[in-house]
Amino acid sequence: MAARKQRVLTDHDEIREWAEERDATPSCVRGTGGGEDVGMIRLDFPGYSGENSLQPIEWAEWLAKFDERGLALLVEDTTARGQKSNFNKLISRETAEEMQSGKRSRGSARGGSGAAKKSGGAKKSAGAKKSAGAKKSAAGGKSAGAKKSAGSRGSAKSGTASKKRSAGAAKKGSGGRSAGAKKSGGSSARGGRSGASKRSRAR
């Protein structure tokens, strides 16, 4: 089913066009006017029960009274089933303005709700990106820390190996000196014994 849409008319040409499309004629309610005053104005549609209560008048008279009383015409173009609708109602222009204002307010409220949802979605997306960035940063930090730790362990192993090599070199140097001392001592002892033997023989 098509949605029923109503609109407010104040333009004279639009009112006449809408009425003539439905064969409606400008009329006034019998017994409500007097003299040049046409009284209460209405639109008379063929086949309706307004023949006895309504009196045809000219469009100029009808529209003059329409403006004099500050009226607006609320109409419906189609019925809920999509057929041409004859619904019409004369209302004050103040009421018409309030209706239009209410529609604009509802439209703005819907627009604001949509914007808020979009904004919320954008904030969530930004938060997700920040969270992902933080996770990547944390992962990068852990990786860098692991590499540094591995480097430190490597340096420690290298230092230990250097210490071992240094200790080995020291032991070797100590052993060389000890052996040299032993050799020197042996040579001195032999020299002493040889000299003594020679002196004994001479005697």
Secondary structure as a PSIPRED ss2 file (coil, helix, strand):
# PSIPRED VFORMAT (PSIPRED V4.0)

   1 M C   1.000  0.000  0.000
   2 A C   1.000  0.000  0.000
   3 A C   1.000  0.000  0.000
   4 R C   1.000  0.000  0.000
   5 K C   1.000  0.000  0.000
   6 Q E   0.000  0.000  1.000
   7 R E   0.000  0.000  1.000
   8 V E   0.000  0.000  1.000
   9 L E   0.000  0.000  1.000
  10 T C   1.000  0.000  0.000
  11 D C   1.000  0.000  0.000
  12 H H   0.000  1.000  0.000
  13 D H   0.000  1.000  0.000
  14 E H   0.000  1.000  0.000
  15 I H   0.000  1.000  0.000
  16 R H   0.000  1.000  0.000
  17 E H   0.000  1.000  0.000
  18 W H   0.000  1.000  0.000
  19 A H   0.000  1.000  0.000
  20 E H   0.000  1.000  0.000
  21 E C   1.000  0.000  0.000
  22 R C   1.000  0.000  0.000
  23 D C   1.000  0.000  0.000
  24 A C   1.000  0.000  0.000
  25 T E   0.000  0.000  1.000
  26 P E   0.000  0.000  1.000
  27 S E   0.000  0.000  1.000
  28 C E   0.000  0.000  1.000
  29 V E   0.000  0.000  1.000
  30 R C   1.000  0.000  0.000
  31 G C   1.000  0.000  0.000
  32 T C   1.000  0.000  0.000
  33 G C   1.000  0.000  0.000
  34 G E   0.000  0.000  1.000
  35 G C   1.000  0.000  0.000
  36 E C   1.000  0.000  0.000
  37 D E   0.000  0.000  1.000
  38 V C   1.000  0.000  0.000
  39 G C   1.000  0.000  0.000
  40 M C   1.000  0.000  0.000
  41 I E   0.000  0.000  1.000
  42 R E   0.000  0.000  1.000
  43 L E   0.000  0.000  1.000
  44 D E   0.000  0.000  1.000
  45 F C   1.000  0.000  0.000
  46 P C   1.000  0.000  0.000
  47 G C   1.000  0.000  0.000
  48 Y C   1.000  0.000  0.000
  49 S C   1.000  0.000  0.000
  50 G C   1.000  0.000  0.000
  51 E C   1.000  0.000  0.000
  52 N C   1.000  0.000  0.000
  53 S C   1.000  0.000  0.000
  54 L E   0.000  0.000  1.000
  55 Q E   0.000  0.000  1.000
  56 P E   0.000  0.000  1.000
  57 I C   1.000  0.000  0.000
  58 E C   1.000  0.000  0.000
  59 W H   0.000  1.000  0.000
  60 A H   0.000  1.000  0.000
  61 E H   0.000  1.000  0.000
  62 W H   0.000  1.000  0.000
  63 L H   0.000  1.000  0.000
  64 A H   0.000  1.000  0.000
  65 K H   0.000  1.000  0.000
  66 F H   0.000  1.000  0.000
  67 D H   0.000  1.000  0.000
  68 E H   0.000  1.000  0.000
  69 R C   1.000  0.000  0.000
  70 G C   1.000  0.000  0.000
  71 L E   0.000  0.000  1.000
  72 A E   0.000  0.000  1.000
  73 L E   0.000  0.000  1.000
  74 L E   0.000  0.000  1.000
  75 V E   0.000  0.000  1.000
  76 E E   0.000  0.000  1.000
  77 D C   1.000  0.000  0.000
  78 T E   0.000  0.000  1.000
  79 T C   1.000  0.000  0.000
  80 A C   1.000  0.000  0.000
  81 R C   1.000  0.000  0.000
  82 G C   1.000  0.000  0.000
  83 Q C   1.000  0.000  0.000
  84 K E   0.000  0.000  1.000
  85 S C   1.000  0.000  0.000
  86 N C   1.000  0.000  0.000
  87 F C   1.000  0.000  0.000
  88 N E   0.000  0.000  1.000
  89 K E   0.000  0.000  1.000
  90 L E   0.000  0.000  1.000
  91 I E   0.000  0.000  1.000
  92 S E   0.000  0.000  1.000
  93 R H   0.000  1.000  0.000
  94 E H   0.000  1.000  0.000
  95 T H   0.000  1.000  0.000
  96 A H   0.000  1.000  0.000
  97 E H   0.000  1.000  0.000
  98 E H   0.000  1.000  0.000
  99 M H   0.000  1.000  0.000
 100 Q H   0.000  1.000  0.000
 101 S H   0.000  1.000  0.000
 102 G H   0.000  1.000  0.000
 103 K H   0.000  1.000  0.000
 104 R H   0.000  1.000  0.000
 105 S H   0.000  1.000  0.000
 106 R H   0.000  1.000  0.000
 107 G H   0.000  1.000  0.000
 108 S H   0.000  1.000  0.000
 109 A H   0.000  1.000  0.000
 110 R H   0.000  1.000  0.000
 111 G H   0.000  1.000  0.000
 112 G H   0.000  1.000  0.000
 113 S H   0.000  1.000  0.000
 114 G H   0.000  1.000  0.000
 115 A H   0.000  1.000  0.000
 116 A H   0.000  1.000  0.000
 117 K H   0.000  1.000  0.000
 118 K H   0.000  1.000  0.000
 119 S H   0.000  1.000  0.000
 120 G H   0.000  1.000  0.000
 121 G H   0.000  1.000  0.000
 122 A H   0.000  1.000  0.000
 123 K H   0.000  1.000  0.000
 124 K H   0.000  1.000  0.000
 125 S H   0.000  1.000  0.000
 126 A H   0.000  1.000  0.000
 127 G H   0.000  1.000  0.000
 128 A H   0.000  1.000  0.000
 129 K H   0.000  1.000  0.000
 130 K H   0.000  1.000  0.000
 131 S H   0.000  1.000  0.000
 132 A H   0.000  1.000  0.000
 133 G H   0.000  1.000  0.000
 134 A H   0.000  1.000  0.000
 135 K H   0.000  1.000  0.000
 136 K H   0.000  1.000  0.000
 137 S H   0.000  1.000  0.000
 138 A H   0.000  1.000  0.000
 139 A H   0.000  1.000  0.000
 140 G H   0.000  1.000  0.000
 141 G H   0.000  1.000  0.000
 142 K H   0.000  1.000  0.000
 143 S H   0.000  1.000  0.000
 144 A H   0.000  1.000  0.000
 145 G H   0.000  1.000  0.000
 146 A H   0.000  1.000  0.000
 147 K H   0.000  1.000  0.000
 148 K H   0.000  1.000  0.000
 149 S H   0.000  1.000  0.000
 150 A H   0.000  1.000  0.000
 151 G H   0.000  1.000  0.000
 152 S H   0.000  1.000  0.000
 153 R H   0.000  1.000  0.000
 154 G H   0.000  1.000  0.000
 155 S H   0.000  1.000  0.000
 156 A H   0.000  1.000  0.000
 157 K H   0.000  1.000  0.000
 158 S H   0.000  1.000  0.000
 159 G H   0.000  1.000  0.000
 160 T H   0.000  1.000  0.000
 161 A H   0.000  1.000  0.000
 162 S H   0.000  1.000  0.000
 163 K H   0.000  1.000  0.000
 164 K H   0.000  1.000  0.000
 165 R H   0.000  1.000  0.000
 166 S H   0.000  1.000  0.000
 167 A H   0.000  1.000  0.000
 168 G H   0.000  1.000  0.000
 169 A H   0.000  1.000  0.000
 170 A H   0.000  1.000  0.000
 171 K H   0.000  1.000  0.000
 172 K H   0.000  1.000  0.000
 173 G H   0.000  1.000  0.000
 174 S H   0.000  1.000  0.000
 175 G H   0.000  1.000  0.000
 176 G H   0.000  1.000  0.000
 177 R H   0.000  1.000  0.000
 178 S H   0.000  1.000  0.000
 179 A H   0.000  1.000  0.000
 180 G H   0.000  1.000  0.000
 181 A H   0.000  1.000  0.000
 182 K H   0.000  1.000  0.000
 183 K H   0.000  1.000  0.000
 184 S H   0.000  1.000  0.000
 185 G H   0.000  1.000  0.000
 186 G H   0.000  1.000  0.000
 187 S H   0.000  1.000  0.000
 188 S H   0.000  1.000  0.000
 189 A H   0.000  1.000  0.000
 190 R H   0.000  1.000  0.000
 191 G H   0.000  1.000  0.000
 192 G H   0.000  1.000  0.000
 193 R H   0.000  1.000  0.000
 194 S H   0.000  1.000  0.000
 195 G H   0.000  1.000  0.000
 196 A H   0.000  1.000  0.000
 197 S H   0.000  1.000  0.000
 198 K H   0.000  1.000  0.000
 199 R H   0.000  1.000  0.000
 200 S H   0.000  1.000  0.000
 201 R H   0.000  1.000  0.000
 202 A H   0.000  1.000  0.000
 203 R C   1.000  0.000  0.000
